[in-house]
Amino acid sequence: MKTKKFIYALLFVSGMVLGQNHISLSKFPHDKIMVIAHRADWREAPENSVMAVKKAIEKGVNMVEIDLALTKDSVLVLMHDNTIDRTTTGKGKPSDYTLEEIKKFYLKDGLGVPTQMRIPTLDEILDTTQGKIFINLDKAFDYFDLVYPVLKKRNLFDEVLFKGTATYEEFNRKYRAIKNEIHYMPIVRLANHEGWAKINDYMNHYKVYGFELTLGSDESHMINFKEIQKSGARVWVNSLWPQQSAGHHDDLVLENPDAYEWFVKNNINSIQTDRPKELIDFLKRKKLYSPVK
């Protein structure tokens, strides 16, 4: 009996060491609001940096949104803009440099001051996030086929959420071979008159993880989000700026701690935020917060 217990314990520890102790997007409770940190926790560290991800993990954020780009030698790195000018000490496009060359530049903080941090690769980010926090991939639609083998090798499909603006036809044409192995979320720009037609096209053909909905500067483009939730898909809205959230943006919470109540009342259960601490504090008071599991 003691020998069996020892073997079970050894297998359990070995599984953790090999990265088998995964968290699961599939199991995240539908009745809790998922907190997504925009470009990771960029107010505390350079955007899209390893440290910004670590700060998000420290706060208890559920997911970090990161942006992907490709170097000259086809290595996936994190970068939001088409150029590295704003966020690093370098100039030009990520594709102008090999990984070795781009690693010579330093990331800048939110004020544009150089730090000692470097542009991370996707692999470096996954080393930090695995088993701790979910990832949402932005600016990555053209790179899904490159991301796929990386996640397959690490067995991380249930920790990463892909997204894109493509119609279902475009998405299916490009990624038919992998679409049923990944979690995917279409972006629906309600203020650009994308709405139920695009949503239903996906719902009629494919099990999406959720829909990211951009609302515009007022509520005139709103639809019934409860109907989306009934289908089993999550409803994601960005609270970053007034023009994306019908005016219900993050900075309102600085004077009104209950400003996020609007999202609850409108059946939104995934919020991408620039103020993760304030959002988590609110959700804990309302018993709508869940850690990743």
Phi, psi and omega in degrees: 000316180297323180296318179296316179299320179296318180295317179299317180296320180296317179295321180296313180295319179299320178299320178294317181297322182277005176084022182274351181275069189275153166271166190222118172298324182299330185260001180295129188299130183291337182269007175248154181267124180280133181258120181244123179271123183290121184055035189064200185272075191288345177287340182254346182201164180306139180302146178058033178251161175301318181294324177296324176292317180298321179294323177295319178297317179302324183281346183091018177298144180280323187213145171249134173269127179230158183245135183253147173217170185236133178280174179300326181262025170063041173255133179282124178232171180262125177195128182280312187278168175290338176237168179263007187300313187289322191255358180222177177275004180260181179224149176104188182271153174304325182287355175282347190232147166285168178300316180300320181288317184289335179288352178279346180270157179252144174287148175259153176277186184297340178267001180086014180269130180298141175250190175260010183268152183248164175295123181274155171274164175300320179299321179295323177292317180296327175300328182276322188272333191307123178077004186237323186204146178282160179237138169246126183265116176250163183052033191235003187304321182283353184248007184305321182291339175275325179289324186308306182294331178296314180289324180297317179298324182268354184058054186241018182299333182270009177244356187233134178249119176274153173207165179185167183268358187296152169291166179299319181302315180294315180298314183294320180297320185275326189232028179306321186292334184243356192298330183272359177259343185251161168268126182233143179229113175289146172265125181242115184268090184300322181291344176260020177068021165272137183201232187298331180299313180289318180299312182293327179299318176291312184300328182282347185234345193203143178272098179279158175283325179184185176233130170270124186242119175263128195262339190089187188274351177218183187268011185290342181256009183296148172235177181279098182292337180298326179294326177292315180299324179300332180283351182098355179273147177279154179250115185249126174229141179272129178261017190292310186224155181303324185285352176256342190235028180056033178088355184263073191257169186305317189294344177297333183290343180294331178250342180225100183300343180259017183299333180284356179302329180302321180294320179297312182296336182258021172060040176259124183238017171215123183234121172270125191227155170261359180230069185298325181298311181296321179294316179296319177302315179297312183295325177294321178295326182269002183058039180244010181260142173223135172291164176293146180206000000 
